[in-house]
Structures are given as structure tokens and as C-alpha cells.
Amino acid sequence: MPKQPIQATGSMEVDSDLPIEIKPKPIKRKTKAPPIRYDIVSDVMNQKADISVGDLMVAAPTLRRKLASACRPKRIPVTETSKETMAVIEEDDIHTTAVYSKINIGDKTVKVLVDCGAAKTCMSKSLADALGLEIQ
């Protein structure tokens, strides 16, 4: 359906001179707060802080350095060993014995030195070749 324009057929009077009413805005009254005898700065400065040690170390690098310094072990200077002590050590004869054992590696029997694990264990290249082991 095509749109048709609307046309006014009669004259109509419109009263455009209506009085404009202006409403006055209410007056805002400011009230004075009663004086408060409270010092927030001194109160906050005297409060115990509920903060973890880790957060405190992040927030205050000076405190972190002081704590790290206090936790670091202090070096105690070593006094020189007297000659009498050295003489006692030299007089003691220290006897050590190497322990050997026969073990089987695969189908081969080998005489080995028992190692307590305090040092690296070595094997000759010819023994490694005879046992079919590869060097890594």
C-alpha cells in the first residue's frame, strides 16, 4: 500500500501563548559538621599492621636488607692451630685398607675396588671394551 501524505482539511486554532511557569529551585543549606577531636594520623601510625613478612619485605627494601643481613651467618675467624696439636696428628698412624672383591658383569668375572661413593669411579678402556660398554 503506498503511503499518502496527510492533509489538514479544516483550520484549527492552537493556543501557543500559554503562560510559562518557572518553579524556583529549593535552596540547599550547608550544615557545619560539629568539631571532632580525633587525630587520624597518630591513630594510624600507632596501629599494628596485619601484613605478612613477605609483603613487608616487598614494601620496604630497607627492612629486607636488614633481615637478610641478620639471617646471614657471621664468619668467625679461625685461630691458628698450635704446634702441639699438629704433633699429635702426625704421631697418629692412620691405617687404611683398600677392599677388593670379585664381581660378575654379564658373563665376565672382574676384580674390583669397593668404592664408598666419595669419589668418581673409573674403569680402563680395555675393560670397558671387553665388557661391551660404551663411553657416554
Backbone as CSV, one residue per row, in Angstrom:
resi,resn,N_x,N_y,N_z,CA_x,CA_y,CA_z,C_x,C_y,C_z
1,MET,0.826,-1.175,0.000,0.000,0.000,0.000,0.875,1.244,0.000
2,PRO,0.698,2.138,-0.942,1.526,3.344,-0.991,1.131,4.306,0.120
3,LYS,2.138,5.007,0.602,1.878,5.990,1.660,1.356,7.272,1.035
4,GLN,0.326,7.798,1.677,-0.248,9.054,1.186,-0.005,10.136,2.223
5,PRO,0.288,11.344,1.774,0.509,12.434,2.723,-0.797,12.812,3.419
6,ILE,-0.669,13.213,4.677,-1.845,13.641,5.441,-2.039,15.129,5.207
7,GLN,-3.263,15.500,4.900,-3.576,16.914,4.660,-4.632,17.367,5.652
8,ALA,-4.442,18.578,6.174,-5.431,19.143,7.096,-6.563,19.737,6.281
9,THR,-7.770,19.393,6.635,-8.925,19.878,5.869,-9.558,21.101,6.498
10,GLY,-9.435,21.273,7.779,-10.061,22.424,8.426,-9.021,23.232,9.163
11,SER,-9.429,24.416,9.586,-8.493,25.224,10.347,-8.715,24.962,11.824
12,MET,-7.665,24.890,12.534,-7.731,24.580,13.948,-6.906,25.614,14.687
13,GLU,-7.464,26.161,15.724,-6.726,27.173,16.466,-5.928,26.497,17.574
14,VAL,-4.695,26.881,17.664,-3.818,26.338,18.691,-3.352,27.504,19.537
15,ASP,-3.545,27.373,20.849,-3.129,28.453,21.744,-1.665,28.228,22.090
16,SER,-0.822,29.006,21.466,0.615,28.860,21.691,1.128,29.856,22.710
17,ASP,0.274,30.665,23.235,0.701,31.674,24.196,0.339,31.267,25.622
18,LEU,0.618,30.045,25.973,0.361,29.593,27.333,1.395,30.214,28.264
19,PRO,0.987,30.544,29.489,1.971,31.124,30.416,3.008,30.067,30.824
20,ILE,4.261,30.442,30.890,5.358,29.549,31.273,5.546,29.668,32.776
21,GLU,5.440,28.545,33.434,5.614,28.543,34.885,7.075,28.214,35.214
22,ILE,7.689,29.045,35.997,9.069,28.819,36.437,9.022,28.475,37.915
23,LYS,9.475,27.267,38.237,9.482,26.830,39.629,10.842,27.186,40.232
24,PRO,10.821,27.857,41.346,12.109,28.189,41.978,12.759,26.926,42.547
25,LYS,14.088,26.837,42.406,14.835,25.690,42.934,14.922,25.817,44.447
26,PRO,14.827,24.682,45.129,14.940,24.772,46.588,16.367,25.176,46.984
27,ILE,16.454,25.957,48.012,17.751,26.445,48.485,18.423,25.332,49.289
28,LYS,19.662,25.022,48.905,20.427,24.000,49.621,21.158,24.680,50.758
29,ARG,20.943,24.161,51.914,21.584,24.755,53.079,22.758,23.872,53.490
30,LYS,23.894,24.479,53.647,25.080,23.752,54.083,25.105,23.761,55.599
31,THR,25.302,22.580,56.140,25.378,22.491,57.594,26.827,22.281,57.994
32,LYS,27.188,22.862,59.093,28.545,22.704,59.601,28.615,21.443,60.438
33,ALA,29.630,20.645,60.173,29.832,19.432,60.965,30.373,19.837,62.325
34,PRO,29.932,19.159,63.361,30.464,19.501,64.681,31.955,19.171,64.731
35,PRO,32.729,19.925,65.458,34.180,19.669,65.518,34.457,18.304,66.154
36,ILE,35.374,17.561,65.526,35.736,16.224,66.009,37.159,16.290,66.545
37,ARG,37.322,15.806,67.739,38.661,15.796,68.336,39.267,14.406,68.136
38,TYR,39.740,14.172,66.939,40.310,12.870,66.580,41.444,13.110,65.610
39,ASP,42.609,12.553,65.912,43.773,12.699,65.041,44.006,11.366,64.340
40,ILE,43.569,11.280,63.094,43.662,10.019,62.344,45.112,9.640,62.064
41,VAL,45.973,10.627,61.878,47.374,10.337,61.552,48.045,9.602,62.705
42,SER,47.907,10.119,63.917,48.557,9.454,65.053,47.930,8.088,65.314
43,ASP,46.626,7.962,65.081,45.959,6.676,65.287,46.470,5.635,64.295
44,VAL,46.580,6.008,63.032,47.057,5.074,62.004,48.527,4.727,62.235
45,MET,49.322,5.702,62.619,50.750,5.453,62.826,51.005,4.528,64.020
46,ASN,50.083,4.469,64.972,50.263,3.630,66.157,49.560,2.284,66.050
47,GLN,48.935,1.987,64.910,48.233,0.716,64.726,49.225,-0.391,64.396
48,LYS,48.925,-1.605,64.859,49.705,-2.781,64.473,49.300,-3.152,63.053
49,ALA,50.267,-3.395,62.207,49.983,-3.721,60.808,49.750,-5.220,60.674
50,ASP,48.670,-5.590,60.017,48.379,-7.003,59.746,48.900,-7.304,58.344
51,ILE,50.226,-7.569,58.263,50.880,-7.766,56.971,51.827,-8.947,57.099
52,SER,51.924,-9.721,56.052,52.838,-10.862,56.097,54.277,-10.359,55.960
53,VAL,55.212,-11.166,56.402,56.623,-10.785,56.323,57.043,-10.620,54.866
54,GLY,56.539,-11.491,53.991,56.879,-11.388,52.562,56.398,-10.082,51.961
55,ASP,55.143,-9.688,52.268,54.620,-8.426,51.748,55.392,-7.246,52.318
56,LEU,55.781,-7.337,53.588,56.542,-6.259,54.215,57.917,-6.124,53.559
57,MET,58.535,-7.248,53.193,59.851,-7.195,52.552,59.756,-6.562,51.165
58,VAL,58.645,-6.804,50.460,58.454,-6.192,49.141,58.222,-4.697,49.297
59,ALA,57.451,-4.318,50.319,57.090,-2.914,50.505,58.245,-2.087,51.057
60,ALA,59.123,-2.691,51.826,60.198,-1.928,52.470,61.545,-2.599,52.212
61,PRO,62.228,-2.222,51.133,63.524,-2.842,50.809,64.575,-2.668,51.907
62,THR,64.513,-1.572,52.660,65.480,-1.362,53.739,65.333,-2.446,54.797
63,LEU,64.083,-2.762,55.144,63.848,-3.827,56.122,64.283,-5.174,55.573
64,ARG,64.091,-5.394,54.257,64.510,-6.657,53.641,66.020,-6.825,53.773
65,ARG,66.776,-5.747,53.519,68.237,-5.835,53.626,68.662,-6.103,55.073
66,LYS,67.996,-5.445,56.033,68.341,-5.661,57.441,68.057,-7.099,57.856
67,LEU,66.918,-7.645,57.418,66.574,-9.025,57.763,67.554,-10.004,57.120
68,ALA,67.895,-9.761,55.858,68.844,-10.646,55.170,70.205,-10.612,55.859
69,SER,70.624,-9.429,56.282,71.906,-9.294,56.967,71.882,-10.017,58.314
70,ALA,70.757,-9.914,59.028,70.656,-10.568,60.335,70.609,-12.087,60.201
71,CYS,70.042,-12.593,59.112,69.923,-14.048,58.919,71.193,-14.679,58.363
72,ARG,72.061,-13.876,57.773,73.286,-14.399,57.177,74.236,-14.848,58.289
73,PRO,74.815,-16.038,58.175,75.732,-16.491,59.230,76.976,-15.609,59.276
74,LYS,77.396,-15.325,60.478,78.582,-14.485,60.671,79.829,-15.360,60.611
75,ARG,80.867,-14.850,59.994,82.127,-15.589,59.913,82.907,-15.379,61.207
76,ILE,83.326,-16.481,61.782,84.128,-16.419,62.997,85.563,-16.723,62.594
77,PRO,86.480,-15.804,62.878,87.867,-16.048,62.467,88.437,-17.271,63.195
78,VAL,89.160,-18.093,62.448,89.748,-19.313,62.996,91.114,-18.967,63.568
79,THR,91.320,-19.413,64.778,92.639,-19.189,65.374,93.609,-20.220,64.805
80,GLU,94.860,-19.871,64.785,95.864,-20.781,64.231,96.010,-22.012,65.119
81,THR,96.238,-23.144,64.490,96.421,-24.395,65.219,97.811,-24.398,65.845
82,SER,97.842,-24.766,67.081,99.143,-24.757,67.766,100.020,-25.907,67.261
83,LYS,101.319,-25.792,67.493,102.268,-26.817,67.047,102.063,-28.117,67.811
84,GLU,101.580,-28.019,69.053,101.352,-29.228,69.842,100.254,-30.082,69.205
85,THR,99.202,-29.425,68.707,98.109,-30.158,68.071,98.609,-30.836,66.807
86,MET,99.415,-30.146,66.024,99.963,-30.726,64.803,100.838,-31.937,65.129
87,ALA,101.574,-31.880,66.225,102.439,-33.001,66.605,101.600,-34.226,66.943
88,VAL,100.459,-34.029,67.598,99.591,-35.155,67.952,99.036,-35.796,66.690
89,ILE,98.658,-34.985,65.722,98.106,-35.513,64.478,99.165,-36.309,63.725
90,GLU,100.394,-35.819,63.693,101.459,-36.510,62.973,101.842,-37.819,63.647
91,GLU,101.693,-37.878,64.963,102.082,-39.092,65.672,101.102,-40.227,65.422
92,ASP,99.838,-39.903,65.205,98.846,-40.957,64.975,99.093,-41.586,63.612
93,ASP,99.222,-42.898,63.619,99.368,-43.607,62.357,97.975,-43.948,61.858
94,ILE,97.671,-43.493,60.673,96.370,-43.771,60.092,96.535,-44.946,59.151
95,HIS,95.825,-46.042,59.445,95.906,-47.237,58.624,94.648,-47.328,57.779
96,THR,94.820,-47.440,56.487,93.684,-47.641,55.588,93.937,-48.898,54.786
97,THR,92.866,-49.555,54.434,92.963,-50.771,53.639,91.994,-50.667,52.486
98,ALA,92.470,-50.937,51.296,91.592,-50.959,50.135,90.927,-52.320,50.074
99,VAL,89.631,-52.329,49.817,88.880,-53.582,49.769,88.624,-53.941,48.314
100,TYR,89.065,-55.137,47.936,88.832,-55.643,46.586,87.841,-56.793,46.668
101,SER,87.084,-56.954,45.583,86.109,-58.043,45.527,86.000,-58.514,44.088
102,LYS,85.566,-59.759,43.922,85.323,-60.276,42.574,83.828,-60.175,42.316
103,ILE,83.472,-59.557,41.181,82.058,-59.428,40.821,81.862,-59.917,39.398
104,ASN,80.632,-60.222,39.065,80.286,-60.653,37.712,79.561,-59.516,37.011
105,ILE,80.054,-59.138,35.835,79.379,-58.173,34.975,79.029,-58.946,33.716
106,GLY,77.745,-59.214,33.566,77.335,-60.076,32.464,77.847,-61.483,32.726
107,ASP,78.631,-62.034,31.789,79.196,-63.373,31.970,80.676,-63.314,32.324
108,LYS,81.207,-62.126,32.628,82.634,-61.969,32.924,82.825,-61.691,34.415
109,THR,83.864,-62.268,35.009,84.223,-62.031,36.410,85.361,-61.021,36.435
110,VAL,85.187,-59.971,37.248,86.168,-58.881,37.294,86.532,-58.618,38.748
111,LYS,87.837,-58.383,39.023,88.284,-57.991,40.355,88.177,-56.466,40.427
112,VAL,87.402,-55.967,41.426,87.148,-54.520,41.508,87.476,-53.999,42.900
113,LEU,87.724,-52.704,42.961,87.945,-51.994,44.219,86.583,-51.506,44.711
114,VAL,86.209,-51.842,45.945,84.925,-51.413,46.503,85.021,-49.920,46.806
115,ASP,84.066,-49.168,46.255,84.079,-47.706,46.376,82.929,-47.271,47.275
116,CYS,83.209,-46.354,48.190,82.156,-45.872,49.092,81.313,-44.774,48.448
117,GLY,81.662,-44.333,47.264,80.895,-43.294,46.576,81.420,-41.896,46.834
118,ALA,82.542,-41.783,47.542,83.095,-40.473,47.852,83.851,-39.882,46.673
119,ALA,84.164,-40.690,45.690,84.899,-40.201,44.529,84.290,-40.811,43.278
120,LYS,84.730,-40.331,42.143,84.247,-40.896,40.881,84.903,-42.253,40.659
121,THR,84.137,-43.150,40.106,84.647,-44.485,39.831,85.118,-44.546,38.379
122,CYS,86.302,-45.110,38.172,86.878,-45.176,36.827,87.078,-46.632,36.415
123,MET,87.156,-46.813,35.111,87.385,-48.142,34.540,88.281,-47.933,33.321
124,SER,89.152,-48.890,33.073,90.043,-48.754,31.916,89.248,-48.957,30.631
125,LYS,89.765,-48.388,29.532,89.093,-48.508,28.234,89.095,-49.954,27.773
126,SER,90.184,-50.662,28.038,90.257,-52.065,27.598,89.211,-52.918,28.331
127,LEU,88.962,-52.652,29.634,87.941,-53.397,30.366,86.554,-53.043,29.841
128,ALA,86.312,-51.754,29.561,85.014,-51.339,29.012,84.773,-52.011,27.666
129,ASP,85.826,-52.087,26.820,85.690,-52.753,25.518,85.418,-54.246,25.696
130,ALA,86.105,-54.882,26.650,85.925,-56.317,26.883,84.513,-56.622,27.382
131,LEU,83.921,-55.687,28.142,82.564,-55.884,28.666,81.497,-55.418,27.687
132,GLY,81.910,-54.791,26.597,80.959,-54.306,25.592,80.231,-53.040,26.032
133,LEU,80.892,-52.219,26.853,80.277,-50.971,27.337,80.724,-49.805,26.470
134,GLU,79.837,-48.825,26.302,80.178,-47.623,25.531,80.427,-46.461,26.484
135,ILE,81.355,-45.604,26.116,81.628,-44.403,26.910,80.591,-43.349,26.537
136,GLN,79.966,-42.770,27.564,78.921,-41.757,27.305,79.478,-40.372,27.476
